[in-house]
Amino acid sequence: MNYNIDQNGYYGDFGGAYIPEMLYPNIFELKQKYISIINDISFKKEFNQLLEEYVGRPTPLYFAKRLSKKYNTKIYLKREDLCHTGAHKINNTVGQILLAKHLKKKRIIAETGAGQHGVATATVCALMGIKCVVYMGALDIKRQAPNVARMKMLGAEVKSVQSGSKTLKDATNEAIRDWINNPLNTHYIIGSVVGPHPYPDMVARFQSIISKEIQEQLLEKENRSKPDHIIACVGGGSNAAGAYYNFLNDKTVNLIAVEAAGKGIDSGKSAATSALGKDGVIHGSKTLLMQTHDGQITEPYSISAGLDYPGVGPLHSHLFRTGRAEFISITDENAMQSGLELTQLEGIIPAIETSHAFAVFENRKFETNDIVVVNLSGRGDKDLDTFINFFKLK
């Protein structure tokens, strides 16, 4: 079975472009041009140069000695937290801002949850001198204040979204509305492997640098180019897509996707899409989606602003449906404890999104000689208030 996207924009049963007629010209232009632009020699040269000199790639593959000792297995951390802006999101925004330039767009819009994608978008817009508008749920603005300040310092206009649960889903709705109203001069930079085709594939391609580097770095460190397991947290799923990309069709590599169980899968306060979702359409794509019996989207919940999305990217729905990836749901409590443990064992404060991935080691055993790569997708600076309040550190 092939786990990459097909010519119609589907991963198995999932994907496609379910869009209003007014968005058709925007999506059609992207579909027609994105592959040829990405493969253009001048695009590749500028993209790779920016990844190296601006983003700071390659990011280290770090052997976590004390964590490995505790869990009696070989744990490597792919240090995406060391990217410029503090998360993997900038790999995609650098790619998409160059794409927008090739398409001669003069204005950029984006949605953001935890603020990492918003910061990464505002950063590349400042770099390129392009106007930037970021939509963010009012609740997320409250809990991610440092990132809001960063976006404003970078010259972006941050628009507070007051509708729905005031989180990522609602911010995405508003960004899509904006794009419908400004189709000619505006490019919409989606931050995850969600949305209508070609976005899931495009974002995955830009993030695939993560898995390419894992292959090269493991070869150097372990004399083999693949791990036994790759663990990544999944909201929409861009960091996981990037970490999995070069291993998708190699079934000797076990893929582990970690979702936010929130207060518990059956608590009514969760974002565990694989456990709770059914086939549905959200933000222009057919995927697994948390919804009521009559098809109304249910409100997700997670302590992590980057994981409380009611759906998941169509690639991940396909990986779940086919059994290619193992899906594990982690509660707020377990994620927070694992984030603190990493901090105290390795001296690395992870984003709360990433903390969910580390909680897998308490839930699942690995063999002593297994090589386990955890994609450390972001750093925890933005979450210090949440950590302080949770652990009463004041």
DRENDO-1510 file (C-alpha; in Angstrom, 1 decimal, always signed):
<recs>
REC; n; res; u; v; w
REC; 1; MET; +0.0; +0.0; +0.0 .
REC; 2; ASN; +1.2; +3.5; -0.8 .
REC; 3; TYR; +0.9; +6.0; +2.0 .
REC; 4; ASN; +1.7; +9.1; -0.1 .
REC; 5; ILE; -1.0; +11.3; -1.7 .
REC; 6; ASP; -2.6; +10.2; -4.9 .
REC; 7; GLN; -3.1; +12.3; -8.1 .
REC; 8; ASN; -6.6; +13.4; -6.9 .
REC; 9; GLY; -5.3; +14.7; -3.6 .
REC; 10; TYR; -6.4; +11.8; -1.4 .
REC; 11; TYR; -4.7; +9.5; +1.1 .
REC; 12; GLY; -6.9; +6.4; +0.8 .
REC; 13; ASP; -10.4; +7.6; +1.8 .
REC; 14; PHE; -9.3; +10.9; +3.1 .
REC; 15; GLY; -8.3; +14.3; +1.7 .
REC; 16; GLY; -9.7; +16.1; -1.4 .
REC; 17; ALA; -10.8; +19.7; -1.7 .
REC; 18; TYR; -14.3; +20.3; -0.4 .
REC; 19; ILE; -14.4; +24.1; -0.9 .
REC; 20; PRO; -16.9; +26.8; -1.7 .
REC; 21; GLU; -17.0; +28.0; -5.3 .
REC; 22; MET; -15.5; +31.3; -4.3 .
REC; 23; LEU; -12.3; +29.6; -3.2 .
REC; 24; TYR; -11.9; +27.5; -6.3 .
REC; 25; PRO; -9.7; +29.9; -8.3 .
REC; 26; ASN; -7.2; +30.2; -5.3 .
REC; 27; ILE; -7.0; +26.4; -4.8 .
REC; 28; PHE; -6.9; +25.7; -8.6 .
REC; 29; GLU; -3.9; +28.0; -9.0 .
REC; 30; LEU; -2.0; +26.4; -6.1 .
REC; 31; LYS; -2.8; +22.9; -7.4 .
REC; 32; GLN; -1.6; +23.7; -10.9 .
REC; 33; LYS; +1.6; +25.4; -9.8 .
REC; 34; TYR; +2.9; +24.2; -6.4 .
REC; 35; ILE; +4.9; +21.1; -7.7 .
REC; 36; SER; +6.6; +22.9; -10.5 .
REC; 37; ILE; +7.5; +25.9; -8.2 .
REC; 38; ILE; +8.8; +23.6; -5.5 .
REC; 39; ASN; +10.9; +21.7; -8.0 .
REC; 40; ASP; +12.3; +24.9; -9.7 .
REC; 41; ILE; +16.1; +25.1; -9.3 .
REC; 42; SER; +16.0; +28.8; -8.1 .
REC; 43; PHE; +13.3; +28.0; -5.5 .
REC; 44; LYS; +15.2; +25.0; -4.2 .
REC; 45; LYS; +18.4; +27.0; -3.9 .
REC; 46; GLU; +16.8; +29.9; -2.0 .
REC; 47; PHE; +14.7; +27.5; +0.2 .
REC; 48; ASN; +17.8; +25.4; +1.2 .
REC; 49; GLN; +19.9; +28.5; +1.8 .
REC; 50; LEU; +17.2; +29.9; +4.2 .
REC; 51; LEU; +16.8; +26.6; +6.0 .
REC; 52; GLU; +20.6; +26.5; +6.6 .
REC; 53; GLU; +21.4; +30.1; +7.3 .
REC; 54; TYR; +18.2; +31.5; +8.7 .
REC; 55; VAL; +16.3; +28.6; +10.3 .
REC; 56; GLY; +19.5; +26.9; +11.6 .
REC; 57; ARG; +19.3; +23.5; +9.9 .
REC; 58; PRO; +20.2; +20.7; +10.2 .
REC; 59; THR; +18.8; +20.6; +13.8 .
REC; 60; PRO; +20.7; +18.2; +16.1 .
REC; 61; LEU; +19.7; +14.5; +16.7 .
REC; 62; TYR; +20.5; +14.3; +20.3 .
REC; 63; PHE; +21.0; +11.1; +22.3 .
REC; 64; ALA; +19.1; +11.6; +25.6 .
REC; 65; LYS; +21.4; +9.6; +27.9 .
REC; 66; ARG; +19.5; +10.0; +31.2 .
REC; 67; LEU; +16.1; +9.5; +29.6 .
REC; 68; SER; +17.4; +6.4; +27.8 .
REC; 69; LYS; +18.7; +5.0; +31.0 .
REC; 70; LYS; +15.5; +5.5; +32.9 .
REC; 71; TYR; +13.4; +3.8; +30.2 .
REC; 72; ASN; +16.0; +1.2; +29.3 .
REC; 73; THR; +16.0; +2.0; +25.5 .
REC; 74; LYS; +17.9; +4.2; +23.1 .
REC; 75; ILE; +16.1; +7.6; +22.9 .
REC; 76; TYR; +17.2; +10.2; +20.4 .
REC; 77; LEU; +15.6; +13.7; +20.3 .
REC; 78; LYS; +15.2; +15.5; +17.0 .
REC; 79; ARG; +15.7; +19.1; +18.2 .
REC; 80; GLU; +13.2; +21.1; +16.2 .
REC; 81; ASP; +12.9; +23.3; +19.3 .
REC; 82; LEU; +16.3; +24.7; +18.2 .
REC; 83; CYS; +14.9; +26.1; +15.0 .
REC; 84; HIS; +14.7; +29.9; +14.7 .
REC; 85; THR; +11.4; +30.9; +16.4 .
REC; 86; GLY; +11.5; +27.8; +18.6 .
REC; 87; ALA; +9.6; +25.2; +16.7 .
REC; 88; HIS; +9.3; +23.2; +13.4 .
REC; 89; LYS; +6.7; +25.5; +12.0 .
REC; 90; ILE; +9.2; +27.7; +10.3 .
REC; 91; ASN; +10.2; +24.9; +7.9 .
REC; 92; ASN; +6.8; +25.3; +6.3 .
REC; 93; THR; +6.5; +29.1; +6.5 .
REC; 94; VAL; +9.8; +29.6; +4.7 .
REC; 95; GLY; +8.6; +27.3; +1.9 .
REC; 96; GLN; +5.2; +28.9; +1.6 .
REC; 97; ILE; +6.5; +32.5; +1.7 .
REC; 98; LEU; +8.8; +31.7; -1.2 .
REC; 99; LEU; +5.8; +30.0; -3.0 .
REC; 100; ALA; +3.7; +33.2; -2.4 .
REC; 101; LYS; +6.5; +35.3; -3.9 .
REC; 102; HIS; +6.5; +33.1; -7.0 .
REC; 103; LEU; +2.7; +33.5; -7.2 .
REC; 104; LYS; +3.2; +37.3; -6.9 .
REC; 105; LYS; +1.1; +37.6; -3.7 .
REC; 106; LYS; +1.4; +40.8; -1.7 .
REC; 107; ARG; -0.4; +39.9; +1.5 .
REC; 108; ILE; -0.2; +36.8; +3.8 .
REC; 109; ILE; -2.8; +35.5; +6.2 .
REC; 110; ALA; -2.4; +32.6; +8.7 .
REC; 111; GLU; -4.2; +30.9; +11.5 .
REC; 112; THR; -2.5; +29.9; +14.7 .
REC; 113; GLY; -3.3; +27.9; +17.9 .
REC; 114; ALA; -0.3; +27.8; +20.2 .
REC; 115; GLY; +1.1; +30.8; +18.3 .
REC; 116; GLN; +4.2; +28.9; +17.0 .
REC; 117; HIS; +2.9; +29.0; +13.4 .
REC; 118; GLY; +1.8; +32.6; +13.8 .
REC; 119; VAL; +5.2; +33.6; +15.0 .
REC; 120; ALA; +6.9; +31.6; +12.2 .
REC; 121; THR; +4.6; +33.3; +9.6 .
REC; 122; ALA; +5.2; +36.8; +11.0 .
REC; 123; THR; +8.9; +36.1; +11.0 .
REC; 124; VAL; +9.2; +35.2; +7.3 .
REC; 125; CYS; +6.8; +38.1; +6.4 .
REC; 126; ALA; +9.2; +40.5; +8.2 .
REC; 127; LEU; +12.1; +38.9; +6.4 .
REC; 128; MET; +10.5; +39.3; +3.0 .
REC; 129; GLY; +8.7; +42.7; +3.7 .
REC; 130; ILE; +5.2; +41.3; +3.1 .
REC; 131; LYS; +2.0; +42.4; +5.0 .
REC; 132; CYS; +0.9; +39.8; +7.5 .
REC; 133; VAL; -2.4; +39.1; +9.3 .
REC; 134; VAL; -2.7; +36.3; +11.8 .
REC; 135; TYR; -6.1; +35.0; +13.1 .
REC; 136; MET; -6.0; +33.6; +16.7 .
REC; 137; GLY; -8.7; +32.5; +19.0 .
REC; 138; ALA; -9.3; +34.8; +22.0 .
REC; 139; LEU; -8.7; +31.9; +24.5 .
REC; 140; ASP; -5.4; +31.1; +22.8 .
REC; 141; ILE; -4.4; +34.8; +22.9 .
REC; 142; LYS; -4.8; +34.7; +26.7 .
REC; 143; ARG; -2.8; +31.5; +27.3 .
REC; 144; GLN; +0.0; +32.2; +24.7 .
REC; 145; ALA; +0.7; +35.9; +25.5 .
REC; 146; PRO; +4.5; +35.7; +24.8 .
REC; 147; ASN; +3.9; +34.5; +21.2 .
REC; 148; VAL; +1.2; +37.2; +20.7 .
REC; 149; ALA; +3.8; +39.8; +21.7 .
REC; 150; ARG; +6.3; +38.3; +19.3 .
REC; 151; MET; +3.9; +38.5; +16.4 .
REC; 152; LYS; +3.1; +42.1; +17.1 .
REC; 153; MET; +6.8; +43.0; +17.4 .
REC; 154; LEU; +7.4; +41.4; +14.1 .
REC; 155; GLY; +4.8; +43.7; +12.5 .
REC; 156; ALA; +1.9; +41.3; +12.1 .
REC; 157; GLU; -1.7; +42.3; +12.8 .
REC; 158; VAL; -3.1; +39.8; +15.3 .
REC; 159; LYS; -6.9; +39.4; +14.9 .
REC; 160; SER; -8.7; +38.0; +18.0 .
REC; 161; VAL; -11.4; +35.5; +17.1 .
REC; 162; GLN; -14.4; +35.6; +19.5 .
REC; 163; SER; -16.6; +32.9; +17.9 .
REC; 164; GLY; -17.1; +29.2; +18.9 .
REC; 165; SER; -14.6; +27.8; +21.4 .
REC; 166; LYS; -12.2; +30.8; +20.5 .
REC; 167; THR; -9.4; +28.4; +19.6 .
REC; 168; LEU; -7.7; +27.0; +16.5 .
REC; 169; LYS; -10.8; +25.7; +14.6 .
REC; 170; ASP; -12.4; +29.2; +14.9 .
REC; 171; ALA; -9.3; +31.0; +13.9 .
REC; 172; THR; -9.1; +28.8; +10.8 .
REC; 173; ASN; -12.7; +29.6; +9.9 .
REC; 174; GLU; -12.0; +33.3; +10.0 .
REC; 175; ALA; -8.8; +33.0; +7.9 .
REC; 176; ILE; -10.7; +31.1; +5.2 .
REC; 177; ARG; -13.3; +33.9; +5.2 .
REC; 178; ASP; -10.6; +36.5; +4.7 .
REC; 179; TRP; -9.1; +34.5; +1.8 .
REC; 180; ILE; -12.5; +34.2; +0.1 .
REC; 181; ASN; -12.8; +38.0; +0.3 .
REC; 182; ASN; -9.2; +38.7; -0.9 .
REC; 183; PRO; -8.5; +36.0; -3.5 .
REC; 184; LEU; -6.2; +37.9; -5.9 .
REC; 185; ASN; -3.5; +39.5; -3.7 .
REC; 186; THR; -3.5; +37.1; -0.7 .
REC; 187; HIS; -1.8; +33.8; +0.1 .
REC; 188; TYR; -3.1; +31.8; +3.0 .
REC; 189; ILE; -0.3; +30.0; +4.8 .
REC; 190; ILE; -1.9; +27.0; +6.5 .
REC; 191; GLY; +0.3; +25.8; +9.4 .
REC; 192; SER; -0.5; +22.1; +9.5 .
REC; 193; VAL; -1.2; +19.1; +7.1 .
REC; 194; VAL; -4.9; +20.1; +7.1 .
REC; 195; GLY; -7.2; +22.0; +4.7 .
REC; 196; PRO; -8.1; +21.3; +1.1 .
REC; 197; HIS; -5.6; +19.7; -1.4 .
REC; 198; PRO; -2.8; +20.6; -2.1 .
REC; 199; TYR; -2.2; +22.0; +1.5 .
REC; 200; PRO; -1.7; +18.7; +3.3 .
REC; 201; ASP; +0.8; +17.5; +0.7 .
REC; 202; MET; +2.5; +20.9; +0.4 .
REC; 203; VAL; +3.1; +21.3; +4.1 .
REC; 204; ALA; +4.3; +17.7; +4.5 .
REC; 205; ARG; +6.8; +18.2; +1.7 .
REC; 206; PHE; +8.2; +21.4; +3.4 .
REC; 207; GLN; +8.4; +19.5; +6.7 .
REC; 208; SER; +9.9; +16.4; +5.2 .
REC; 209; ILE; +13.4; +17.9; +5.8 .
REC; 210; ILE; +13.0; +16.5; +9.4 .
REC; 211; SER; +12.9; +12.8; +8.3 .
REC; 212; LYS; +15.6; +13.4; +5.7 .
REC; 213; GLU; +17.9; +14.7; +8.4 .
REC; 214; ILE; +17.0; +11.8; +10.8 .
REC; 215; GLN; +18.1; +9.4; +8.1 .
REC; 216; GLU; +21.4; +11.1; +7.5 .
REC; 217; GLN; +22.1; +11.7; +11.2 .
REC; 218; LEU; +21.3; +8.1; +12.3 .
REC; 219; LEU; +23.6; +6.8; +9.6 .
REC; 220; GLU; +26.4; +8.8; +11.2 .
REC; 221; LYS; +25.5; +7.9; +14.8 .
REC; 222; GLU; +24.3; +4.3; +14.6 .
REC; 223; ASN; +25.5; +3.2; +11.1 .
REC; 224; ARG; +21.9; +2.7; +10.0 .
REC; 225; SER; +19.5; +5.1; +8.3 .
REC; 226; LYS; +16.3; +4.3; +10.1 .
REC; 227; PRO; +15.0; +4.0; +13.7 .
REC; 228; ASP; +12.8; +1.3; +15.1 .
REC; 229; HIS; +10.2; +3.8; +16.3 .
REC; 230; ILE; +9.4; +7.5; +15.6 .
REC; 231; ILE; +7.2; +9.3; +18.1 .
REC; 232; ALA; +5.5; +12.6; +17.4 .
REC; 233; CYS; +2.5; +14.5; +18.9 .
REC; 234; VAL; -0.4; +15.1; +16.6 .
REC; 235; GLY; -2.9; +18.0; +16.5 .
REC; 236; GLY; -3.3; +18.7; +12.8 .
REC; 237; GLY; -0.1; +16.8; +12.4 .
REC; 238; SER; +2.6; +18.8; +10.6 .
REC; 239; ASN; +5.5; +17.8; +12.9 .
REC; 240; ALA; +4.5; +14.2; +12.7 .
REC; 241; ALA; +4.1; +14.3; +8.9 .
REC; 242; GLY; +7.6; +15.7; +8.6 .
REC; 243; ALA; +9.2; +13.1; +10.9 .
REC; 244; TYR; +7.4; +10.2; +9.2 .
REC; 245; TYR; +7.6; +11.4; +5.6 .
REC; 246; ASN; +10.7; +9.4; +4.4 .
REC; 247; PHE; +9.6; +6.3; +6.3 .
REC; 248; LEU; +6.0; +6.2; +5.3 .
REC; 249; ASN; +6.4; +3.2; +3.0 .
REC; 250; ASP; +9.0; +1.4; +5.1 .
REC; 251; LYS; +7.0; -0.8; +7.5 .
REC; 252; THR; +10.0; -1.8; +9.5 .
REC; 253; VAL; +9.8; +1.7; +11.1 .
REC; 254; ASN; +7.0; +1.9; +13.6 .
REC; 255; LEU; +5.2; +5.2; +13.6 .
REC; 256; ILE; +3.6; +6.4; +16.9 .
REC; 257; ALA; +1.2; +9.3; +16.9 .
REC; 258; VAL; +0.3; +10.9; +20.2 .
REC; 259; GLU; -2.9; +12.8; +20.6 .
REC; 260; ALA; -4.3; +14.9; +23.5 .
REC; 261; ALA; -6.8; +13.0; +25.7 .
REC; 262; GLY; -7.3; +16.2; +27.7 .
REC; 263; LYS; -9.2; +15.3; +30.9 .
REC; 264; GLY; -9.7; +11.8; +29.6 .
REC; 265; ILE; -11.0; +10.3; +26.3 .
REC; 266; ASP; -14.6; +9.9; +27.6 .
REC; 267; SER; -14.6; +13.0; +29.8 .
REC; 268; GLY; -16.2; +15.3; +27.2 .
REC; 269; LYS; -13.0; +17.4; +27.4 .
REC; 270; SER; -10.7; +15.8; +24.9 .
REC; 271; ALA; -9.0; +16.2; +21.5 .
REC; 272; ALA; -8.3; +12.5; +20.8 .
REC; 273; THR; -9.6; +12.4; +17.2 .
REC; 274; SER; -8.6; +8.8; +16.4 .
REC; 275; ALA; -10.6; +7.6; +19.4 .
REC; 276; LEU; -13.6; +9.9; +19.1 .
REC; 277; GLY; -13.7; +10.9; +15.5 .
REC; 278; LYS; -15.8; +9.7; +12.5 .
REC; 279; ASP; -15.4; +10.5; +8.8 .
REC; 280; GLY; -16.4; +14.1; +8.1 .
REC; 281; VAL; -15.4; +17.3; +6.4 .
REC; 282; ILE; -13.6; +20.2; +8.1 .
REC; 283; HIS; -11.8; +23.1; +6.6 .
REC; 284; GLY; -12.1; +21.8; +3.1 .
REC; 285; SER; -10.8; +18.2; +3.7 .
REC; 286; LYS; -12.4; +14.8; +4.3 .
REC; 287; THR; -10.9; +13.4; +7.5 .
REC; 288; LEU; -11.5; +11.9; +10.9 .
REC; 289; LEU; -13.5; +14.5; +12.9 .
REC; 290; MET; -15.0; +14.8; +16.4 .
REC; 291; GLN; -18.7; +15.4; +15.8 .
REC; 292; THR; -22.2; +14.7; +17.2 .
REC; 293; HIS; -24.6; +12.1; +15.8 .
REC; 294; ASP; -26.1; +14.7; +13.5 .
REC; 295; GLY; -22.7; +15.9; +12.2 .
REC; 296; GLN; -22.1; +19.0; +14.3 .
REC; 297; ILE; -18.4; +19.5; +15.1 .
REC; 298; THR; -17.8; +19.0; +18.8 .
REC; 299; GLU; -15.5; +21.4; +20.8 .
REC; 300; PRO; -12.1; +19.9; +21.4 .
REC; 301; TYR; -10.1; +20.4; +24.6 .
REC; 302; SER; -6.5; +20.2; +25.6 .
REC; 303; ILE; -4.2; +22.0; +28.0 .
REC; 304; SER; -2.0; +22.4; +24.9 .
REC; 305; ALA; -3.2; +25.2; +22.5 .
REC; 306; GLY; -1.5; +23.4; +19.6 .
REC; 307; LEU; -3.4; +20.1; +20.0 .
REC; 308; ASP; -7.0; +21.2; +20.7 .
REC; 309; TYR; -8.2; +20.7; +17.1 .
REC; 310; PRO; -11.3; +18.6; +16.5 .
REC; 311; GLY; -9.9; +16.9; +13.4 .
REC; 312; VAL; -6.6; +15.6; +12.2 .
REC; 313; GLY; -4.8; +15.8; +8.8 .
REC; 314; PRO; -6.0; +13.4; +6.2 .
REC; 315; LEU; -2.6; +11.7; +6.0 .
REC; 316; HIS; -2.9; +10.8; +9.7 .
REC; 317; SER; -6.5; +9.6; +9.3 .
REC; 318; HIS; -5.2; +7.3; +6.6 .
REC; 319; LEU; -2.3; +6.0; +8.8 .
REC; 320; PHE; -4.9; +5.3; +11.5 .
REC; 321; ARG; -7.4; +3.6; +9.3 .
REC; 322; THR; -4.9; +1.4; +7.7 .
REC; 323; GLY; -3.1; +0.6; +10.9 .
REC; 324; ARG; +0.2; +2.0; +9.6 .
REC; 325; ALA; +0.6; +4.2; +12.7 .
REC; 326; GLU; +0.0; +3.4; +16.3 .
REC; 327; PHE; -2.2; +6.1; +18.0 .
REC; 328; ILE; -1.9; +6.8; +21.7 .
REC; 329; SER; -3.9; +9.4; +23.7 .
REC; 330; ILE; -2.3; +11.1; +26.6 .
REC; 331; THR; -4.0; +13.2; +29.3 .
REC; 332; ASP; -3.1; +16.7; +30.4 .
REC; 333; GLU; -1.8; +15.3; +33.7 .
REC; 334; ASN; +0.5; +12.8; +32.1 .
REC; 335; ALA; +1.8; +15.2; +29.5 .
REC; 336; MET; +2.6; +17.9; +32.1 .
REC; 337; GLN; +4.5; +15.4; +34.3 .
REC; 338; SER; +6.5; +14.1; +31.3 .
REC; 339; GLY; +7.4; +17.7; +30.3 .
REC; 340; LEU; +8.7; +18.3; +33.8 .
REC; 341; GLU; +10.6; +15.0; +33.7 .
REC; 342; LEU; +12.4; +15.9; +30.5 .
REC; 343; THR; +13.3; +19.2; +31.9 .
REC; 344; GLN; +14.8; +17.7; +35.0 .
REC; 345; LEU; +16.5; +14.7; +33.3 .
REC; 346; GLU; +17.9; +16.4; +30.2 .
REC; 347; GLY; +17.7; +20.2; +30.9 .
REC; 348; ILE; +15.3; +20.8; +28.0 .
REC; 349; ILE; +11.9; +22.5; +28.6 .
REC; 350; PRO; +9.6; +21.2; +25.9 .
REC; 351; ALA; +6.4; +22.7; +24.5 .
REC; 352; ILE; +3.3; +21.2; +26.1 .
REC; 353; GLU; +2.4; +19.8; +22.7 .
REC; 354; THR; +5.7; +17.9; +22.6 .
REC; 355; SER; +5.4; +16.8; +26.3 .
REC; 356; HIS; +2.5; +14.6; +25.2 .
REC; 357; ALA; +5.0; +12.6; +23.0 .
REC; 358; PHE; +7.3; +12.0; +25.9 .
REC; 359; ALA; +4.4; +10.5; +28.0 .
REC; 360; VAL; +4.4; +7.5; +25.7 .
REC; 361; PHE; +7.4; +6.1; +27.7 .
REC; 362; GLU; +5.2; +5.7; +30.8 .
REC; 363; ASN; +2.5; +3.9; +28.7 .
REC; 364; ARG; +4.5; +1.7; +26.4 .
REC; 365; LYS; +7.6; -0.5; +26.7 .
REC; 366; PHE; +10.4; -0.6; +24.2 .
REC; 367; GLU; +13.2; -3.1; +23.7 .
REC; 368; THR; +16.7; -2.3; +25.2 .
REC; 369; ASN; +18.3; -2.0; +21.8 .
REC; 370; ASP; +15.5; -0.2; +20.1 .
REC; 371; ILE; +16.3; +3.1; +18.5 .
REC; 372; VAL; +13.4; +5.5; +19.4 .
REC; 373; VAL; +13.4; +9.0; +17.8 .
REC; 374; VAL; +11.1; +11.6; +19.5 .
REC; 375; ASN; +10.4; +14.6; +17.4 .
REC; 376; LEU; +10.9; +17.5; +19.9 .
REC; 377; SER; +8.7; +19.8; +17.9 .
REC; 378; GLY; +8.9; +23.0; +20.0 .
REC; 379; ARG; +10.4; +24.6; +23.1 .
REC; 380; GLY; +8.4; +25.4; +26.2 .
REC; 381; ASP; +9.1; +29.2; +26.7 .
REC; 382; LYS; +5.6; +30.0; +25.4 .
REC; 383; ASP; +4.1; +27.6; +28.0 .
REC; 384; LEU; +5.9; +28.8; +31.2 .
REC; 385; ASP; +2.7; +30.3; +32.7 .
REC; 386; THR; +0.9; +27.0; +32.2 .
REC; 387; PHE; +3.7; +25.1; +33.8 .
REC; 388; ILE; +3.9; +27.6; +36.6 .
REC; 389; ASN; +0.2; +27.4; +37.4 .
REC; 390; PHE; +0.0; +23.6; +37.0 .
REC; 391; PHE; +2.9; +22.8; +39.3 .
REC; 392; LYS; +2.4; +25.8; +41.5 .
REC; 393; LEU; +6.0; +26.9; +41.0 .
REC; 394; LYS; +5.4; +30.5; +42.2 .
</recs>
